[in-house]
């Protein structure tokens, strides 16, 4: 196993979460992480709706106010969607 941050192989298992996912610790850069961690504050339906509204011509600011989501988050979603479509 390699560290996600520094690439070191000086990594140890550091326990488990209640969900059963393994926690790792890097002895070189002193960081912790969970393998295969997936966290999303907003459901995919909200993300897809925001991106489709922007593609339909609404401004990011309008979508932000309508869905109560920060503009920076919507910009990231749109950029990621555009990269995936290429």
Secondary structure, DSSP 8 states (H G I E B T S, - for coil): ---TTT--S-EEEEEE-TTS-EEEEETTT--EEETT----SS-HHHHHHHHHHHHTT--HHHHHHHHT--HHHHHHHHHHHHHHH-
